[in-house]
Amino acid sequence: MKKLLFILVLFAFSNSINAQSVSKDPRADAYKGLKIVFQLTSADTVIHQTLMSQLKNYFGVAPDIQVEVVCHGGGLEMLVKSTSVVQKEIKAYADKGVSFVACEFAMKKRKITPDQLVSGAGTVISGVLEIAKKQQEGWSYIKL
């Protein structure tokens, strides 16, 4: 009888621990299916670091959102190995499905080659056209 009681108490305790670790903010369901495309045109490293902080916040609340960051103009600096201050974060978020892309038109103008981009970054022919396509597909647009 004591064994049975012990097993029942242990079972109840383990379920309460599991329920606590799995619990999430019920408001997160409101963000399910959300898709956001960010336009980054600034070379300001504070903005790059702020974006990484914002992504941490967003994924903390809504881990299922889709995100693409389109970089052109000065924003290319965030994706270039020699100038990026957030390389580790880009790689980590890219591994989680965030798409970081550089505009090939801007790369050509600045003489940046794909091998100069940080790990986890890709390219698109045109940053502006990529953003327009995403908006047409229902993505929300945010300019950084």
QUIZIZI-V874079 format. One record per residue. PSI is psi in whole degrees, -180 to 180 (none if undefined). Layout:
PSI + PSI
This chain:
-41 + -36 + -44 + -45 + -42 + -44 + -42 + -42 + -44 + -44 + -47 + -41 + -44 + -36 + -37 + -36 + -45 + -42 + -37 + -39 + -25 + -19 + 143 + 167 + 121 + -19 + -17 + -29 + -25 + -19 + 3 + 134 + 2 + 137 + 126 + 131 + 124 + 139 + 119 + 117 + 3 + 140 + -2 + 116 + -24 + -39 + -39 + -44 + -38 + -40 + -44 + -39 + -41 + -42 + -40 + -45 + -48 + -48 + -23 + -31 + -40 + 80 + -12 + 4 + 155 + 137 + 136 + 136 + 116 + 121 + 129 + 172 + -138 + -22 + -20 + -30 + -31 + -26 + -2 + 128 + -44 + -13 + -12 + 134 + 3 + 33 + -45 + -42 + -41 + -47 + -45 + -44 + -35 + -39 + -23 + 2 + -3 + 135 + 122 + 118 + 145 + 142 + 123 + -32 + -45 + -38 + -44 + -43 + -36 + 5 + 46 + 130 + 157 + -33 + -11 + -7 + 152 + 159 + 132 + -9 + 148 + -170 + 157 + 154 + -49 + 125 + -45 + -43 + -36 + -44 + -44 + -41 + -43 + -42 + -40 + -30 + 3 + 8 + 145 + 142 + 130 + 126 + 130 + none
